[in-house]
Amino acid sequence: MNKPLRRIAIFCGLLVLALLVRTNWLQYVEADDLNANSKNRRIQIERYANERGNIVVEGKAITGSVKTNDTDFEYKRTYVNGPMWAPVTGYASQAFDANQIEKIEDGILTGNSDRLFFDRTMAMFTGDKKKGGNVVTTLDAAAQKAAFEGLGDKKGAVAAIDPRTGKILALASTPSYDPSSFAGYRDKDAKAWNALNKDKDKPMLNRALREVYPPGSTFKVITAAAALEYGKVSDINEPTKTPDPYILPNTRTEMVNHAGGCENATLNRAMEVSCNSVFAKLGDDVTRDKMVEMAEKFGFNSEAFVPVRTSASVYDKKMDRPQNALSSIGQFNTAATPLQMAMVTAAIANDGKLMKPYMIDKLESPNVDVIEQTEPEEMSRPISPENAQLLQQMMENVVENGTGTNAAIDGVKVGGKTGTAQHGENNSKNPYAWFISYAKGENGSPVAVAVVVEDSNARRDDISGGGLAAPIAKAVMNAVLESEK
Amino acid sequence: MSVVTNTTTIGAIDAPSRRNTELMLLGFAVAIPVFAYINVGLALDGELPAGVLGYGFGIGLLAGVAHLVVRKFAKYADPLLLPLAALLNGLGLVMIWRLDQSQRLIQRIESRYGEGSFSPDAPKQLMYSAIGITLFVAVLMLLKDHRILQRYTYISMAAALVLLVLPMFFPAVNGAKIWISLGPFSIQPGEFAKIIIAIFFSGYLMVKRDALALASRRFMGLYLPRGRDLGPILVVWAMSILILVFETDLGTSLLFFGLFVIMLYVATERTSWIVFGLLMSAVGAVGVASFEPHVQQRVEFWLNPFAQSTWEQSDQIGQALMSFGAGGTLGTGLGQGDSDLIGFAANSDFILSSFGEEFGLAGMMAFLLIYGLIVERGVRTALAARDPFGKLLAIGLSGAFAIQVFVVAGGVMGLIPLTGMTMPFVAYGGSSVLANWALIAILIRISDTARRPAPAPAPSPDAEMTQVVRP
């Protein structure tokens, strides 16, 4: 009977071998996938097992942790002024995962990042409790407050950038939500979460980064930049040979102007009163491909990572001529995030150099050593310094004499551009009021800001951009100028 | 005769008894769990656990008694079986104790059955281990020769049938009817049935093996057995199907059937029996799976452990898989994992995932190899046994052990559909600990007989020169 016995021995060996292979497969090959599985509660447990690090603005934490009496989650996230900062922090919820900075920098905040390995090891020897590191943001508290309070009950968003470095100074979105309201996992957290998700005003949408709006007339600065850059206009005070009414190429459609005196207007004048005909014609002269090129140099058609992902702004690459002409004044399917328009403004204010926007200044270990410092980085140079200064002249003229007077600040050079974007079929919906602007001192421009207000009831082109959005932009710029002093 | 073969179970004449080896290994088998126990205490409370002396003394005493009994009553037994079993039992106790400390499990029970309803399992398991070792001692003392068991072939059959059928008349616990409850006690007869069935098969097959092996017709390269020899096989097949249908116990029927196929094959040395066995189990499994919702559900859970529908009904397999993942290569360390997320049955059917999480891949490999070693020492014993009954019984017991380990570990690791069985020695449960200690005792008894030096040849009266008978 020994021969079959030997075979049975081999069979038993194979059974054990199968188990050995399986355990290797599970614990070595698949381990990372299993650990990242969204159903794995360990992710949440780990996230709240220690005091979570904080997100810091100007040296003050805008987040916190409280101890709970829970077996799974020892700590719970709290937020200081949650609704105001929600577009910056995102949320970290025991039941509903996390997003934005809370998610992206989870490793640092929980203290589990490999970059904190040394700190963890030291803590192990000294017997300290493990703690999370901090994320220090670039934001300006006063600017954020001005933006959030400026928007008030209105639906909209504000993005402000330091043009010299690309630091994001303000990022507001209204209506907002309080991430504290669903930071736990109890019934009330689920209720708050469900209510927020069902709200048709979408309070959890980060409008500054993730919503694309038709930019309306604010897009004209890009068309002007393209006209200058590609040599269609060399003198901004020379008439542009634009007929009024201007007929869109290959069509019989007239381009409507809301302002008077647009016939043969100079570029400067066209910007001042926001002539549609002039910019539509210039866009057509520049041609679609060059317009696409210019828009993309400013950051259109690609997502930005600040490090939170933004939606890609759109300048269509396959339009026909009349569509391109329409797009040149920010209509048709052109769409931009508020951050994108702030980047455009910043590039102009920074003499043609576009800095890569970012909102994390540095990462700190639990004992406040700097682990990583973000260095300002050039993203592109869409226009030459000379053309940038021409654009500045025109935008400053808009604020001095044109549609943007509401943004003027005494003793400071302010450039801006209004916009009112119609949308919906046959413009049936309320237009969006836009305002982009920058302020400038002796050391260059410390702030460029884009404001969009969604539910403006005003119908009149450009006036509403200047009326509704410009005061908010002004308040944000003022706040930054105050902090600069 | 050389003494070179003394590293094997196959004893040569004058082979050393190897009792000192066993004692030394037992030292490790006691020391390792004691260190593990200290480790858990340090990880959970930051201090030496209060009971460390008592615990160390307790398992040391149990192991010592077992060793002394082996030394006295089974002098030539295999030196590995006892230490390996003791090590597993000790580590199982530590893990059960560690899960007793889990706030998550305590709250789970108290929120379900009310304040104060939680009682730790480790003390009970320690008691079961003590009873298990007592049973081990009793078997070694009372069973002087394993061949005595041959006498109980048909009684065993009757006992096994009763044990397997009884749970049908008791209510199902957590979906499977595998329990007999007698007042405060409940036992899982399947655990004991595997030993008793092995005894019955050994006795039956030893007698019938020639008939089964030789009286058959050749057909398409296979030896077809005669109808009357096929009878018992069909009975076993039918029984395993019945268990599956009425008790919804996939594990026991698989174990039962696999055991029978292995023993038939060994007894008859005919590959055709394996083919028949596999064919019939496939037919049975597919047949039952086509109408039995419990089995279908198990298969569905196995295929899609993370599907939302699975998750809503039972997240156990998914949680177990994530436990293994969380352990990674080196494990989280004792007391530092979250395997208690599995919740129900964390310390019994799913205890292996706790080991997987806290000992990691390295620990799991060691664990599986320990089981593999026990099995292979059992097979060795079968090889070395000199009588066919002993051979069959040893292979039957080790085969059953191997299949049980494979079915449980494979189920928990998602290799095969999950069936409700316990990991021998480590899982919490009285029946399991008792039955496995008895199983090891019988294997030790057979290996003692197998390795015992042959008695010196008796002086033969015919030793004188053969005389030529002249006409």
Interface residues (C-beta under 8 A of the other chain):
Chain A: M1 N2 K3 P4 L5 R6 R7 I8 A9 F11 C12 G13 L15 V16 A18 L19 L20 R22 T23 N24 L26 Q27 Y28 E30 A31 D32 D33 L34 N35 N37 K39 N40 R41 R42 I45 T71 D72
Chain B: Q103 R104 Q107 I262 Y265 V266 A267 E269 F306 W311 D315 G318 L321 M322 F324 G325 A326 G327 G328 T329 D338 L341 G356 G360 L361 M364 M365 L368 L369 Y371 G372 V375 E376 V379 R380 A382 L383 P388 K391 L392 I395 S398 G399 A402 I403 V405 F406 A409 G410 M413 G414 L415
